[in-house]
Amino acid sequence: MKKNRRKTNRYEKKYETQKKIVLRQLDEIEKLKSSISELEIDSEKRTELIDSITDIRTELYEVIDDLSERREEYTRLIEDLRQMKMVMNQTVFKGKWRLIKLLLR
């Protein structure tokens, strides 16, 4: 009987050990499921944010293109004004532009 009791005691210990291992693993699985769920939510939020930024980025590129066109036009107009000033200086004021500028002040 003593031998039988030892066997039962040994099996009970093995069973308890296995039970603890399984419970610990179940707890870890639940924690991992929770982490996965949180990561999926974070991923969805990031995707939404990226989509909203994409629209803003496209609009910004359009504005940049428009500004670069205007810069070229502005540069061309400034050059035209300089040419007009030079022509007026040569034809109308005949090199006395500084004197006229001084008188205008």
GROMACS elastic network, one bead per residue, 0.5 to 0.9 nm:
[ bonds ]
;  ai    aj funct       b0    kb
    1     4     6  0.50311   500
    1     5     6  0.61545   500
    1     6     6  0.86478   500
    2     5     6  0.50703   500
    2     6     6  0.63108   500
    2     7     6  0.88006   500
    3     6     6  0.51674   500
    3     7     6  0.64607   500
    3     8     6  0.88103   500
    4     7     6  0.51789   500
    4     8     6  0.63201   500
    4     9     6  0.85774   500
    5     8     6  0.50722   500
    5     9     6  0.59948   500
    5    10     6  0.84727   500
    6    10     6  0.60199   500
    6    11     6  0.85419   500
    7    10     6  0.50409   500
    7    11     6  0.61607   500
    7    12     6  0.85332   500
    8    11     6  0.50551   500
    8    12     6  0.60588   500
    8    13     6  0.85851   500
    9    12     6  0.50542   500
    9    13     6  0.62542   500
    9    14     6  0.86922   500
   10    13     6  0.51422   500
   10    14     6  0.62743   500
   10    15     6  0.85491   500
   11    14     6  0.50201   500
   11    15     6  0.59686   500
   11    16     6  0.85079   500
   12    16     6  0.60469   500
   12    17     6  0.84818   500
   13    16     6  0.50967   500
   13    17     6  0.60882   500
   13    18     6  0.85269   500
   14    17     6  0.51018   500
   14    18     6  0.60859   500
   14    19     6  0.84080   500
   15    18     6  0.51354   500
   15    19     6  0.59489   500
   15    20     6  0.85825   500
   16    20     6  0.61393   500
   16    21     6  0.85908   500
   17    20     6  0.51796   500
   17    21     6  0.62785   500
   17    22     6  0.86818   500
   18    21     6  0.50230   500
   18    22     6  0.60995   500
   18    23     6  0.85319   500
   19    22     6  0.51442   500
   19    23     6  0.60941   500
   19    24     6  0.85156   500
   20    23     6  0.51271   500
   20    24     6  0.60497   500
   20    25     6  0.85045   500
   21    24     6  0.51462   500
   21    25     6  0.61208   500
   21    26     6  0.85694   500
   22    25     6  0.50413   500
   22    26     6  0.60729   500
   22    27     6  0.85678   500
   23    26     6  0.50187   500
   23    27     6  0.61701   500
   23    28     6  0.86183   500
   24    27     6  0.50759   500
   24    28     6  0.62357   500
   24    29     6  0.86247   500
   25    29     6  0.60737   500
   25    30     6  0.86120   500
   26    30     6  0.62490   500
   26    31     6  0.86592   500
   27    30     6  0.51736   500
   27    31     6  0.63065   500
   27    32     6  0.86813   500
   28    31     6  0.50483   500
   28    32     6  0.61390   500
   28    33     6  0.85843   500
   29    32     6  0.50573   500
   29    33     6  0.61334   500
   29    34     6  0.85850   500
   30    33     6  0.50306   500
   30    34     6  0.61888   500
   30    35     6  0.86178   500
   31    34     6  0.50723   500
   31    35     6  0.62061   500
   31    36     6  0.86313   500
   32    36     6  0.60625   500
   32    37     6  0.85094   500
   33    36     6  0.50510   500
   33    37     6  0.61447   500
   33    38     6  0.86667   500
   34    37     6  0.51054   500
   34    38     6  0.63059   500
   34    39     6  0.86596   500
   35    38     6  0.51363   500
   35    39     6  0.61418   500
   35    40     6  0.86141   500
   36    39     6  0.50349   500
   36    40     6  0.61292   500
   36    41     6  0.86573   500
   37    40     6  0.51395   500
   37    41     6  0.63547   500
   37    42     6  0.86995   500
   38    41     6  0.51394   500
   38    42     6  0.62036   500
   38    43     6  0.85684   500
   39    43     6  0.59981   500
   39    44     6  0.85907   500
   40    44     6  0.62302   500
   40    45     6  0.86742   500
   41    44     6  0.51608   500
   41    45     6  0.62999   500
   41    46     6  0.86868   500
   42    45     6  0.51127   500
   42    46     6  0.61721   500
   42    47     6  0.85847   500
   43    46     6  0.51001   500
   43    47     6  0.61353   500
   43    48     6  0.86615   500
   44    47     6  0.50520   500
   44    48     6  0.62485   500
   44    49     6  0.86253   500
   45    48     6  0.51301   500
   45    49     6  0.61890   500
   45    50     6  0.86314   500
   46    50     6  0.60567   500
   46    51     6  0.85157   500
   47    50     6  0.50975   500
   47    51     6  0.61622   500
   47    52     6  0.86679   500
   48    51     6  0.51078   500
   48    52     6  0.62575   500
   48    53     6  0.86564   500
   49    52     6  0.51540   500
   49    53     6  0.61656   500
   49    54     6  0.85770   500
   50    53     6  0.50694   500
   50    54     6  0.60707   500
   50    55     6  0.89464   500
   51    54     6  0.51160   500
   51    55     6  0.68485   500
   52    55     6  0.56135   500
   52    56     6  0.67991   500
   52    57     6  0.88765   500
   53    56     6  0.50531   500
   53    57     6  0.59741   500
   53    58     6  0.85671   500
   54    58     6  0.61773   500
   54    59     6  0.86317   500
   55    58     6  0.51903   500
   55    59     6  0.62932   500
   55    60     6  0.86200   500
   56    59     6  0.50923   500
   56    60     6  0.60962   500
   56    61     6  0.86923   500
   57    61     6  0.62552   500
   57    62     6  0.87105   500
   58    61     6  0.51903   500
   58    62     6  0.64166   500
   58    63     6  0.88158   500
   59    62     6  0.51027   500
   59    63     6  0.63420   500
   59    64     6  0.87089   500
   60    63     6  0.50440   500
   60    64     6  0.61655   500
   60    65     6  0.86362   500
   61    65     6  0.61810   500
   61    66     6  0.86046   500
   62    65     6  0.51426   500
   62    66     6  0.62238   500
   62    67     6  0.86386   500
   63    66     6  0.50450   500
   63    67     6  0.61069   500
   63    68     6  0.85956   500
   64    67     6  0.50706   500
   64    68     6  0.61565   500
   64    69     6  0.86718   500
   65    68     6  0.51799   500
   65    69     6  0.63557   500
   65    70     6  0.87138   500
   66    69     6  0.51880   500
   66    70     6  0.62641   500
   66    71     6  0.86321   500
   67    71     6  0.59918   500
   67    72     6  0.86201   500
   68    72     6  0.63479   500
   68    73     6  0.86921   500
   69    72     6  0.52656   500
   69    73     6  0.63651   500
   69    74     6  0.86477   500
   70    74     6  0.59310   500
   70    75     6  0.84592   500
   71    75     6  0.60565   500
   71    76     6  0.85147   500
   72    75     6  0.51237   500
   72    76     6  0.62021   500
   72    77     6  0.86647   500
   73    76     6  0.50671   500
   73    77     6  0.61715   500
   73    78     6  0.86384   500
   74    77     6  0.50834   500
   74    78     6  0.61382   500
   74    79     6  0.85826   500
   75    78     6  0.51703   500
   75    79     6  0.62342   500
   75    80     6  0.86687   500
   76    79     6  0.51540   500
   76    80     6  0.62605   500
   76    81     6  0.87637   500
   77    81     6  0.62155   500
   77    82     6  0.86484   500
   78    81     6  0.50619   500
   78    82     6  0.62580   500
   78    83     6  0.86468   500
   79    82     6  0.50752   500
   79    83     6  0.62298   500
   79    84     6  0.86303   500
   80    83     6  0.50638   500
   80    84     6  0.61465   500
   80    85     6  0.85916   500
   81    85     6  0.60740   500
   81    86     6  0.85402   500
   82    85     6  0.50348   500
   82    86     6  0.61670   500
   82    87     6  0.86177   500
   83    86     6  0.50784   500
   83    87     6  0.61875   500
   83    88     6  0.85947   500
   84    87     6  0.50808   500
   84    88     6  0.60636   500
   84    89     6  0.84178   500
   85    88     6  0.51045   500
   85    89     6  0.59753   500
   85    90     6  0.85745   500
   86    89     6  0.50195   500
   86    90     6  0.62110   500
   86    91     6  0.86112   500
   87    90     6  0.51585   500
   87    91     6  0.59802   500
   87    92     6  0.79579   500
   88    91     6  0.52183   500
   88    92     6  0.51611   500
   88    93     6  0.65222   500
   88    94     6  0.79905   500
   88    97     6  0.88300   500
   89    92     6  0.58400   500
   89    94     6  0.55368   500
   89    95     6  0.55748   500
   89    96     6  0.71401   500
   89    97     6  0.59106   500
   90    93     6  0.62227   500
   90    95     6  0.58896   500
   90    96     6  0.87703   500
   90    97     6  0.89388   500
   91    94     6  0.55840   500
   91    95     6  0.84901   500
   92    95     6  0.85563   500
   93    96     6  0.53059   500
   93    97     6  0.60129   500
   93   100     6  0.79421   500
   94    97     6  0.75859   500
   95    98     6  0.79266   500
   95    99     6  0.89304   500
   96    99     6  0.53340   500
   96   100     6  0.64563   500
   96   101     6  0.87056   500
   97   100     6  0.50925   500
   97   101     6  0.60153   500
   97   102     6  0.85098   500
   98   102     6  0.60611   500
   98   103     6  0.85796   500
   99   102     6  0.50494   500
   99   103     6  0.62270   500
   99   104     6  0.86810   500
  100   103     6  0.50138   500
  100   104     6  0.61461   500
  100   105     6  0.88639   500
  101   104     6  0.51585   500
  101   105     6  0.67032   500
  102   105     6  0.55202   500
